Amino acid sequence: MDIPLLLAVITVLAVAVVLLVVGLALVMRQAGIGRVATAALQQSLSRREAALEVREHELAAAQAELADARAAFTQAEQDVAGRAGELEQLQAQREQDWERRAGLSRAEARAEVLAQAAREARLQSAQQAREIENEARAGAESAARAVITTAVQRLAAEQTSESVVTSVALPSEEMKGRLIGREGRNIRAFEQITGVNLLIDDNPESVLLSCFDPVRRETARLTLVDLIEDGRIHPARIEDAYARSTERLSQESLRAAEDAVLEMGITDLSPELLPVLGSLQFRTSYGQNVLRHLIECGHIAGLLAAELGLDEATCRRAAFLHDIGKAASHQEPGSHALAGAALARRAGEHPDIVHAIEAHHNEVEPRTVEAILTQAADAISGSRPGARRESVELYVKRLAKLEELAGAHPGVQKVFAMQAGREIRVMVAPEQVSDAEAVAIAKDIAKQVEGQLTYSGNIRVTVVRESRATALAHRSANAG
């Protein structure tokens, strides 16, 4: 055997022996550690078992105490129930003793006590109500006067200056003759078209327009001014000028309505109410301009509402629209208050505004504060010094009644009350009314006036039936 090989084998064997010894040592060491851990675990389990036994003993003691407490509580409940029964018996005996002594049952005694309490409460409330009423009466009049005085003092309004005659200046006296025309043709056409009396007298370089209807009179004034400026005066030109003046007046009315609405601070008024409002600037009530009256009432109602702590915008709007029916009283049934309420209702106004309009003359019982303030504002505006003239209103009503009677007949196109109500001129449609029927209409109107109106003197009824034929003559291009 080779020596080196032998040495290598010996070396390997030595290494293997060393490794075996080390492995045995490690195994023995791990076995010792396991025995130590097992002993510690056994000790911990023993301690836990002892603690659980102590807990079980404590729990058993607590359950025993709870059972004793429940038994004691049950006994206490039984004692309380027994005492409650005893108390009820004592109370019943006592009530029986009271009823026997008083001679009344429990229900009767209760009713008697309640009745006595009610009488005392009623008497006390009546005394307090009387005291409050007396205090209110003592202070209401002075407070109301203070509120109204404050509102009136803060309001600035013009005096009435209404008239039924308008003066128009002429550039020269020669213009009077041209207005009259050949054999009075122009003046007759002017009066028939406009429904306004043209009074030509000795006043130097001026003529007068007389009519109870201010809208009609203003239209005639614009027509006359237009004719004077143009210089050509004949029936056809009068009709053209009258048509232009009517359109111009409509535009002015709309502009006046827009200015009034702006002054009132109203931004959502229905457009269909603007022309109606604008026409009121030419109408009067007892000599007071109706549109200015509405604006004045709106300001007064706003001031009153501010003094009383109410909604100023609603009260101002209701008072501003309360007389709108005066512009449509002939077209709507009933009084101007009901006519105005119908207009406002169709225009979509709030029910409170509609009610204030229809109730401002008590045709409908006022139910809201806005309606009461509208009445107050109307009364203040109409009763202030210089606001109205009774005679003018009566005069206007009489002339309006004359026109209404005549306009109710079939075939009537236009009706004009003229000469301060001494003459009614009725324009009839010639294709609907014959000459004989025109005479009959005149007689019927005269009989109605005699039976329904009170007046002094005579009233002339003139029915005008006029036919016109118009043709155009064309000149040929190769004529002479």
Backbone torsions as a table, in degrees:
resi	resn	phi	psi	omega
1	MET	NA	143.3	-178.0
2	ASP	-78.6	139.2	-176.7
3	ILE	-66.6	-45.1	179.3
4	PRO	-60.7	-38.4	179.2
5	LEU	-65.0	-38.2	178.9
6	LEU	-64.3	-39.1	-179.9
7	LEU	-66.0	-36.9	-179.8
8	ALA	-67.1	-40.1	179.3
9	VAL	-64.8	-42.6	180.0
10	ILE	-61.4	-39.8	-179.0
11	THR	-64.4	-41.4	179.3
12	VAL	-64.6	-44.1	179.7
13	LEU	-62.5	-37.4	179.6
14	ALA	-65.1	-43.1	179.2
15	VAL	-63.3	-40.1	-179.3
16	ALA	-64.7	-39.2	179.0
17	VAL	-63.7	-41.2	-179.3
18	VAL	-63.1	-43.9	-179.4
19	LEU	-64.3	-37.4	178.5
20	LEU	-64.2	-41.4	179.7
21	VAL	-64.6	-43.1	179.9
22	VAL	-63.6	-41.0	-179.9
23	GLY	-64.0	-41.9	178.3
24	LEU	-62.0	-38.3	180.0
25	ALA	-64.8	-40.4	-179.3
26	LEU	-67.4	-40.9	179.3
27	VAL	-63.2	-43.3	179.8
28	MET	-63.5	-36.7	-179.1
29	ARG	-67.8	-43.5	179.2
30	GLN	-64.7	-36.3	177.7
31	ALA	-64.2	-36.9	177.1
32	GLY	-67.1	-40.8	179.1
33	ILE	-63.5	-41.0	-179.4
34	GLY	-62.3	-40.2	179.3
35	ARG	-63.7	-38.5	179.4
36	VAL	-65.1	-42.7	-179.0
37	ALA	-66.0	-39.5	-180.0
38	THR	-63.7	-40.7	179.2
39	ALA	-64.6	-40.9	179.6
40	ALA	-64.9	-40.5	179.9
41	LEU	-64.4	-40.6	177.8
42	GLN	-62.7	-39.3	177.8
43	GLN	-63.3	-41.7	-179.9
44	SER	-64.3	-41.0	178.6
45	LEU	-64.6	-36.6	179.2
46	SER	-64.7	-41.1	179.5
47	ARG	-64.5	-41.0	-179.4
48	ARG	-65.9	-39.0	177.9
49	GLU	-63.1	-38.4	178.4
50	ALA	-65.3	-40.9	179.1
51	ALA	-64.5	-40.1	178.9
52	LEU	-63.8	-38.0	177.7
53	GLU	-63.0	-40.1	178.5
54	VAL	-64.0	-41.7	179.7
55	ARG	-63.1	-40.0	179.6
56	GLU	-62.8	-40.8	177.6
57	HIS	-63.7	-41.7	179.7
58	GLU	-65.0	-42.6	179.7
59	LEU	-63.4	-40.4	178.2
60	ALA	-63.4	-39.9	177.9
61	ALA	-65.1	-40.8	179.4
62	ALA	-64.9	-40.0	178.0
63	GLN	-63.8	-36.0	178.0
64	ALA	-66.4	-40.7	178.3
65	GLU	-65.0	-40.7	179.8
66	LEU	-63.6	-39.6	178.0
67	ALA	-63.8	-40.5	177.5
68	ASP	-63.9	-40.6	-179.7
69	ALA	-65.5	-39.9	178.1
70	ARG	-63.3	-41.7	178.4
71	ALA	-62.6	-41.9	178.7
72	ALA	-64.9	-39.9	179.6
73	PHE	-64.9	-41.6	177.8
74	THR	-61.6	-41.5	178.5
75	GLN	-64.6	-38.9	179.0
76	ALA	-65.1	-40.8	177.6
77	GLU	-60.9	-42.8	178.4
78	GLN	-62.5	-39.7	177.8
79	ASP	-64.3	-43.1	-179.8
80	VAL	-64.3	-42.4	179.0
81	ALA	-62.3	-39.9	177.7
82	GLY	-64.5	-39.7	179.2
83	ARG	-69.4	-37.5	177.4
84	ALA	-62.1	-40.7	176.6
85	GLY	-62.6	-40.2	178.1
86	GLU	-63.6	-42.0	178.9
87	LEU	-62.8	-41.9	178.2
88	GLU	-61.6	-41.0	177.4
89	GLN	-63.2	-42.3	178.3
90	LEU	-63.9	-41.2	179.6
91	GLN	-64.2	-42.2	177.9
92	ALA	-63.3	-42.3	177.4
93	GLN	-62.6	-41.4	179.5
94	ARG	-63.8	-44.5	178.3
95	GLU	-61.8	-39.9	176.5
96	GLN	-62.0	-40.5	177.5
97	ASP	-62.7	-42.3	179.6
98	TRP	-64.1	-45.9	-180.0
99	GLU	-61.9	-38.5	179.7
100	ARG	-67.0	-39.6	-179.6
101	ARG	-73.9	-39.8	-177.2
102	ALA	-83.7	-18.6	-177.5
103	GLY	75.0	16.9	-179.7
104	LEU	-129.4	147.3	173.5
105	SER	-78.6	171.9	-179.3
106	ARG	-63.2	-44.1	179.5
107	ALA	-63.6	-40.6	178.9
108	GLU	-66.3	-40.6	178.0
109	ALA	-63.5	-42.0	178.4
110	ARG	-62.5	-45.0	178.4
111	ALA	-61.0	-39.7	179.5
112	GLU	-65.1	-42.9	178.8
113	VAL	-63.8	-44.4	179.8
114	LEU	-64.5	-40.0	178.6
115	ALA	-63.1	-41.7	178.7
116	GLN	-64.2	-41.7	178.3
117	ALA	-64.3	-38.7	178.7
118	ALA	-65.2	-41.6	178.6
119	ARG	-62.8	-42.4	179.0
120	GLU	-65.1	-42.1	179.4
121	ALA	-64.9	-40.4	179.2
122	ARG	-64.2	-42.5	179.4
123	LEU	-64.9	-42.4	179.7
124	GLN	-65.4	-42.6	179.4
125	SER	-65.4	-37.6	178.0
126	ALA	-64.3	-41.2	177.7
127	GLN	-64.0	-43.0	178.7
128	GLN	-65.8	-40.5	178.5
129	ALA	-62.5	-39.9	178.6
130	ARG	-65.6	-40.9	178.3
131	GLU	-63.7	-43.1	179.2
132	ILE	-64.9	-41.1	179.4
133	GLU	-63.3	-42.7	178.6
134	ASN	-63.2	-41.7	178.2
135	GLU	-65.0	-40.8	179.4
136	ALA	-64.2	-42.7	178.7
137	ARG	-64.2	-38.3	-178.6
138	ALA	-66.5	-35.7	-176.3
139	GLY	-102.1	-14.9	-175.1
140	ALA	-66.6	-45.1	-176.7
141	GLU	-63.0	-45.8	-180.0
142	SER	-67.0	-38.3	179.0
143	ALA	-66.2	-42.0	179.0
144	ALA	-63.7	-42.8	177.6
145	ARG	-61.7	-39.1	-179.8
146	ALA	-65.3	-43.0	-179.7
147	VAL	-64.3	-46.7	-178.4
148	ILE	-65.9	-41.9	179.6
149	THR	-62.1	-42.0	178.9
150	THR	-61.9	-42.8	180.0
151	ALA	-65.1	-42.9	-177.9
152	VAL	-68.7	-39.3	-179.4
153	GLN	-65.1	-30.5	-179.3
154	ARG	-84.6	-4.7	-177.7
155	LEU	-101.6	134.3	174.8
156	ALA	-117.7	119.4	-177.6
157	ALA	-136.5	154.7	-177.3
158	GLU	-85.7	160.0	174.9
159	GLN	-77.1	157.9	177.0
160	THR	-71.3	140.2	179.6
161	SER	-141.0	35.6	-175.6
162	GLU	-77.2	144.5	177.8
163	SER	-144.8	157.6	178.5
164	VAL	-99.9	8.3	-178.2
165	VAL	-129.8	134.7	176.9
166	THR	-121.5	132.6	179.9
167	SER	-97.4	135.6	179.1
168	VAL	-122.2	126.0	-178.7
169	ALA	-77.7	144.8	178.9
170	LEU	-112.5	147.3	178.9
171	PRO	-69.9	-24.9	-179.2
172	SER	-161.8	165.4	178.6
173	GLU	-68.9	-25.4	-179.2
174	GLU	-63.1	-24.8	-179.4
175	MET	-66.4	-27.8	179.3
176	LYS	-61.0	-43.3	179.1
177	GLY	-64.1	-38.1	179.0
178	ARG	-68.9	-32.7	176.6
179	LEU	-68.5	-36.1	179.1
180	ILE	-70.0	-43.5	178.4
181	GLY	78.6	174.5	179.9
182	ARG	-66.1	122.2	179.9
183	GLU	53.8	31.1	176.8
184	GLY	75.8	18.6	-176.6
185	ARG	-64.0	-44.2	-176.3
186	ASN	-68.6	-45.2	-177.3
187	ILE	-66.2	-36.0	176.9
188	ARG	-66.0	-42.5	178.7
189	ALA	-64.1	-41.1	179.8
190	PHE	-60.9	-46.1	-178.6
191	GLU	-68.8	-36.0	178.6
192	GLN	-69.1	-37.3	-177.4
193	ILE	-76.1	-43.6	-174.4
194	THR	-91.8	-23.9	-175.4
195	GLY	72.9	24.4	-177.7
196	VAL	-125.7	137.9	176.5
197	ASN	-73.2	129.0	173.5
198	LEU	-102.4	107.8	-175.6
199	LEU	-99.0	114.2	178.2
200	ILE	-110.4	110.2	-177.0
201	ASP	-126.4	-155.5	-175.5
202	ASP	-85.3	3.2	177.5
203	ASN	-62.6	130.4	-175.4
204	PRO	-69.5	126.3	172.3
205	GLU	51.4	44.3	175.4
206	SER	-160.8	152.2	174.0
207	VAL	-129.4	164.9	-177.3
208	LEU	-117.9	141.8	172.9
209	LEU	-111.5	123.1	-175.7
210	SER	-120.6	124.7	177.4
211	CYS	-167.6	142.1	179.5
212	PHE	-74.9	-25.5	-177.9
213	ASP	-87.3	111.2	-176.3
214	PRO	-66.1	-30.6	177.8
215	VAL	-65.5	-46.2	178.7
216	ARG	-64.2	-39.9	-179.0
217	ARG	-67.2	-38.7	178.6
218	GLU	-67.6	-38.8	176.9
219	THR	-62.1	-41.2	177.8
220	ALA	-65.0	-38.2	179.3
221	ARG	-63.5	-45.9	178.4
222	LEU	-62.9	-38.0	178.1
223	THR	-63.4	-45.0	-178.5
224	LEU	-65.6	-41.8	178.3
225	VAL	-62.7	-40.9	178.1
226	ASP	-62.2	-43.0	179.6
227	LEU	-65.2	-40.6	-178.9
228	ILE	-65.3	-42.2	179.7
229	GLU	-66.3	-37.2	-179.6
230	ASP	-73.7	-38.1	178.6
231	GLY	88.7	-19.8	179.3
232	ARG	-95.0	113.3	-174.9
233	ILE	-122.8	111.3	172.8
234	HIS	-158.3	166.7	-172.7
235	PRO	-53.7	-41.2	-179.1
236	ALA	-65.5	-41.2	178.6
237	ARG	-66.4	-34.4	178.7
238	ILE	-63.0	-42.4	178.8
239	GLU	-63.6	-42.7	178.9
240	ASP	-63.7	-44.5	-179.5
241	ALA	-64.9	-36.2	179.9
242	TYR	-66.2	-40.4	178.2
243	ALA	-63.8	-43.0	178.3
244	ARG	-65.0	-39.9	180.0
245	SER	-66.3	-36.9	177.9
246	THR	-63.0	-43.3	178.2
247	GLU	-66.1	-40.3	179.0
248	ARG	-64.4	-39.6	179.7
249	LEU	-66.2	-36.1	177.4
250	SER	-63.1	-41.9	178.1
251	GLN	-65.5	-40.9	177.7
252	GLU	-64.5	-38.4	178.4
253	SER	-63.4	-43.8	179.1
254	LEU	-63.5	-40.4	178.9
255	ARG	-66.4	-39.3	177.5
256	ALA	-64.3	-38.8	178.1
257	ALA	-65.3	-41.6	179.1
258	GLU	-63.9	-39.8	177.6
259	ASP	-64.9	-41.2	-179.8
260	ALA	-65.6	-42.7	179.2
261	VAL	-64.0	-39.4	177.5
262	LEU	-63.7	-41.0	178.8
263	GLU	-63.9	-33.0	178.9
264	MET	-80.8	-10.2	-179.1
265	GLY	75.3	26.4	-179.5
266	ILE	-99.5	126.6	-176.4
267	THR	-116.2	-8.4	-174.7
268	ASP	-121.2	29.0	179.2
269	LEU	-73.3	141.2	-178.9
270	SER	-62.9	136.5	-179.5
271	PRO	-60.8	-26.4	-178.6
272	GLU	-71.9	-15.3	178.5
273	LEU	-88.4	-17.0	-176.7
274	LEU	-63.9	-48.1	177.8
275	PRO	-61.7	-34.7	179.2
276	VAL	-65.8	-44.6	177.8
277	LEU	-63.3	-42.1	-177.8
278	GLY	-62.6	-34.5	-179.7
279	SER	-66.8	-17.8	-178.5
280	LEU	-74.6	-13.0	179.1
281	GLN	-70.4	-16.6	178.3
282	PHE	-104.5	4.9	-179.9
283	ARG	-109.1	155.8	-177.4
284	THR	-129.3	155.6	173.0
285	SER	-131.2	111.2	-174.9
286	TYR	55.5	37.3	179.6
287	GLY	84.0	-3.9	-178.6
288	GLN	-98.0	129.7	178.8
289	ASN	-60.5	126.4	-171.1
290	VAL	-68.8	-41.9	-179.5
291	LEU	-65.0	-42.8	176.5
292	ARG	-65.1	-33.7	176.4
293	HIS	-63.0	-41.3	178.7
294	LEU	-65.5	-43.3	178.1
295	ILE	-62.4	-42.6	178.9
296	GLU	-61.8	-44.2	179.0
297	CYS	-64.0	-38.2	178.1
298	GLY	-61.9	-43.8	177.8
299	HIS	-64.4	-43.1	-179.2
300	ILE	-62.4	-46.0	-179.8
301	ALA	-62.6	-38.7	176.8
302	GLY	-63.7	-41.1	178.1
303	LEU	-65.7	-43.2	178.5
304	LEU	-63.3	-42.6	179.5
305	ALA	-63.5	-37.8	177.9
306	ALA	-65.0	-40.1	179.0
307	GLU	-66.1	-32.3	-176.0
308	LEU	-96.1	-1.6	179.1
309	GLY	74.6	31.8	-179.0
310	LEU	-104.4	179.7	179.8
311	ASP	-73.9	107.2	-175.4
312	GLU	-65.6	-41.6	-175.1
313	ALA	-63.6	-44.0	-179.0
314	THR	-66.6	-45.6	-179.4
315	CYS	-65.0	-39.5	179.0
316	ARG	-65.0	-41.3	-179.3
317	ARG	-65.9	-43.7	-179.3
318	ALA	-62.2	-45.1	-179.8
319	ALA	-68.4	-34.0	-179.1
320	PHE	-67.2	-32.3	-176.5
321	LEU	-98.3	3.3	-168.1
322	HIS	-66.9	-29.6	-177.8
323	ASP	-105.8	20.9	-177.4
324	ILE	-65.7	-22.4	179.6
325	GLY	-68.3	-14.4	178.7
326	LYS	-68.2	-18.2	177.4
327	ALA	-85.3	-11.1	-177.3
328	ALA	-135.5	23.8	-176.0
329	SER	-66.4	-24.2	178.7
330	HIS	-80.2	-26.2	-178.0
331	GLN	-91.2	-24.3	-177.2
332	GLU	-105.1	143.8	177.4
333	PRO	-73.1	155.2	177.5
334	GLY	85.2	-172.7	-178.7
335	SER	-72.0	172.8	-179.2
336	HIS	-67.2	-27.2	177.3
337	ALA	-65.8	-46.2	178.8
338	LEU	-69.1	-37.1	177.4
339	ALA	-64.1	-42.4	177.4
340	GLY	-64.7	-38.4	177.3
341	ALA	-63.4	-39.4	178.2
342	ALA	-64.1	-42.8	177.3
343	LEU	-61.0	-47.1	-178.8
344	ALA	-64.9	-37.0	179.7
345	ARG	-65.4	-43.2	178.6
346	ARG	-66.6	-29.0	-179.7
347	ALA	-82.5	-0.3	175.8
348	GLY	85.3	22.2	177.7
349	GLU	-70.0	156.2	-179.5
350	HIS	-62.9	144.4	179.9
351	PRO	-54.7	-31.8	177.9
352	ASP	-66.9	-37.1	177.8
353	ILE	-68.2	-44.0	178.8
354	VAL	-60.7	-42.5	-179.5
355	HIS	-65.3	-40.1	178.6
356	ALA	-62.3	-36.6	179.3
357	ILE	-68.0	-47.8	-175.4
358	GLU	-74.2	-17.2	-176.2
359	ALA	-103.0	2.7	-172.1
360	HIS	-74.8	-11.8	172.0
361	HIS	-119.4	18.8	174.8
362	ASN	66.9	18.3	168.4
363	GLU	-62.9	-30.3	174.2
364	VAL	-123.5	138.5	-178.8
365	GLU	-64.5	123.4	180.0
366	PRO	-66.5	134.1	-177.3
367	ARG	-121.3	-6.7	-175.7
368	THR	-125.5	162.3	177.8
369	VAL	-66.0	-36.0	179.5
370	GLU	-61.2	-39.0	179.2
371	ALA	-66.2	-41.1	179.5
372	ILE	-65.3	-43.8	179.7
373	LEU	-67.1	-32.8	175.7
374	THR	-63.3	-43.8	176.0
375	GLN	-60.6	-43.6	-179.0
376	ALA	-64.1	-44.2	179.9
377	ALA	-64.3	-40.6	178.0
378	ASP	-62.0	-43.3	-179.6
379	ALA	-66.4	-40.8	-179.7
380	ILE	-65.2	-45.5	-179.0
381	SER	-64.8	-38.5	-177.5
382	GLY	-80.7	-22.4	-175.2
383	SER	-100.8	-4.2	179.4
384	ARG	-67.6	152.9	-177.7
385	PRO	-58.9	131.2	176.3
386	GLY	82.2	6.8	-175.6
387	ALA	-78.3	-40.0	-170.7
388	ARG	-139.0	162.4	174.1
389	ARG	-131.6	122.8	-175.5
390	GLU	-65.8	-38.8	-173.2
391	SER	-64.0	-39.3	-179.0
392	VAL	-63.9	-41.2	-179.2
393	GLU	-65.2	-43.7	178.1
394	LEU	-61.8	-39.7	178.9
395	TYR	-63.4	-45.3	-179.4
396	VAL	-64.6	-41.9	179.6
397	LYS	-62.4	-39.2	-179.6
398	ARG	-65.9	-43.1	179.3
399	LEU	-69.0	-37.2	176.9
400	ALA	-64.3	-35.9	178.0
401	LYS	-67.1	-38.1	176.8
402	LEU	-59.7	-48.0	-179.7
403	GLU	-65.7	-35.8	179.7
404	GLU	-66.0	-41.8	178.8
405	LEU	-62.6	-45.3	-177.6
406	ALA	-71.2	-34.4	-177.2
407	GLY	-73.6	-10.4	-178.5
408	ALA	-78.8	-10.0	-177.1
409	HIS	-82.0	145.7	179.5
410	PRO	-67.5	143.7	179.1
411	GLY	87.2	-5.1	-178.8
412	VAL	-82.1	128.4	179.5
413	GLN	-97.2	-48.8	-179.1
414	LYS	-138.5	149.8	176.5
415	VAL	-134.3	131.5	179.8
416	PHE	-128.7	122.1	171.8
417	ALA	-88.6	121.6	-172.4
418	MET	-129.4	174.7	178.5
419	GLN	54.3	46.5	178.7
420	ALA	56.4	37.1	178.4
421	GLY	85.1	6.7	179.1
422	ARG	-88.6	-9.1	-179.4
423	GLU	-145.3	141.1	174.7
424	ILE	-119.5	123.1	176.5
425	ARG	-107.1	122.3	-174.7
426	VAL	-114.2	119.6	177.9
427	MET	-97.2	121.2	-177.9
428	VAL	-112.0	157.1	178.5
429	ALA	-79.1	120.4	-176.2
430	PRO	-65.0	-26.1	179.7
431	GLU	-79.2	-12.5	179.6
432	GLN	-108.0	-26.2	-174.0
433	VAL	-123.3	126.5	176.8
434	SER	-85.6	175.4	179.0
435	ASP	-63.2	-41.3	179.5
436	ALA	-65.8	-39.5	178.4
437	GLU	-67.8	-32.4	177.1
438	ALA	-63.3	-41.3	177.0
439	VAL	-63.2	-40.8	179.4
440	ALA	-65.5	-38.8	178.0
441	ILE	-62.6	-42.3	179.4
442	ALA	-59.8	-43.6	-180.0
443	LYS	-67.0	-40.5	179.6
444	ASP	-64.0	-42.0	179.0
445	ILE	-63.7	-41.9	179.5
446	ALA	-61.4	-41.1	178.2
447	LYS	-65.1	-40.1	178.3
448	GLN	-64.5	-40.9	178.6
449	VAL	-63.0	-42.9	179.2
450	GLU	-62.6	-36.7	-175.5
451	GLY	-85.1	-23.3	-172.0
452	GLN	-114.7	-12.8	-177.4
453	LEU	-120.8	151.2	174.5
454	THR	-108.6	124.6	-176.1
455	TYR	-157.8	164.6	176.7
456	SER	-109.2	146.5	-179.8
457	GLY	81.5	-152.5	-176.2
458	ASN	-119.1	151.2	174.6
459	ILE	-122.3	120.9	-179.3
460	ARG	-88.1	132.5	177.4
461	VAL	-109.8	116.4	-178.8
462	THR	-117.4	119.4	178.1
463	VAL	-102.6	123.9	-176.4
464	VAL	-109.8	119.8	175.4
465	ARG	-117.5	109.4	-172.1
466	GLU	-124.4	130.4	176.9
467	SER	-112.9	139.2	179.9
468	ARG	-128.9	140.6	176.0
469	ALA	-124.2	127.8	-175.5
470	THR	-126.9	133.3	176.5
471	ALA	-141.0	155.3	-179.4
472	LEU	-112.5	134.1	177.3
473	ALA	-99.9	119.1	-176.9
474	HIS	-98.4	133.0	179.0
475	ARG	-95.4	125.7	-178.4
476	SER	-71.4	158.0	-174.9
477	ALA	-70.2	-29.3	-176.9
478	ASN	-98.9	13.2	179.2
479	ALA	-73.0	144.0	-179.5
480	GLY	-12.6	NA	NA
